[in-house]
């Protein structure tokens, strides 16, 4: 990644094989989602946004958004705004008297079209000195610091390495992620699997759909482009580029990668993945990620 153009690696990427595979990292290739969110993101949400009076509700909302719902895998800034929204709509939380942030300044940053990472946020803070953006930057930096200290020694899911080895014989592969590049490079290098991917694309290089568009669209036939992911955003990124999608099912990651290695990878290579085969896998995946929080259910204990 260059300072002048963070997307240069993607734009300049040239095919070496006839197939292309983009692979998400957190929660997909690595079992890092639970640790990162429960130990790094959520404590810092409570701390930096003064949510101590509603900490148990903030934790539940953040876990739902980032781990157990259709928003799983979304960039940290839209996810933070969704957590605030859910808290404002949760009667038990609002009764505690805590002021839940509205943070329209963060929404404006999200809507500005810049890559949603700390470099762009730092620039916005420098230009505006906005206190809410400054608070968001402090939160985001604290999250990154805790991740750097906390998250290590977590190997990729079983069958990830075997799958990457198999892919290297017939497909170009890159990392397609909303995680900061520095953390991605550390994790992929720590476990010696960075050698299997041509580019490690994180949040500073744009959204996942941009990663695929720049690296693959128009360079390969659409039926030879596959996105491997564990979140609806990964599916949307694939569809935005007329690409295929293989879901790593949350809660069933080991089984998903074993199935990918033993069957789906060969089906993709044979050109038979599109259609009913893919549709069945996506249907099973989408059924695992609800839109309605459990506390809105009539059966949820009060």
Secondary structure, DSSP 8 states (H G I E B T S, - for coil): --SS-TTHHHHH---SSSEEEEE--BTTTBS-HHHIIIIIIHHHHHHHTT-GGGHHHHHHHHHHHHHSBTTTT--HHHHHHHHHHHHHT-HHHHTTT------HHHHHHHHT-S-SSHHHHHHHHHHH--HHHHHHHHHHHHHHHHHHHH--S--B-TTHHHHHHHHTTTEEEEEE-SS-HHHHHHHHHHTT-GGG-S-EE-GGG--HHHHHHHHTBTTB-GGGEEEEESSHHHHHHHHHTT-EEEE--TT-HHHHHHHIIIIIHHHHHTT--TTHHHHHHHHHHHTTSBSS-GGGSTTS--
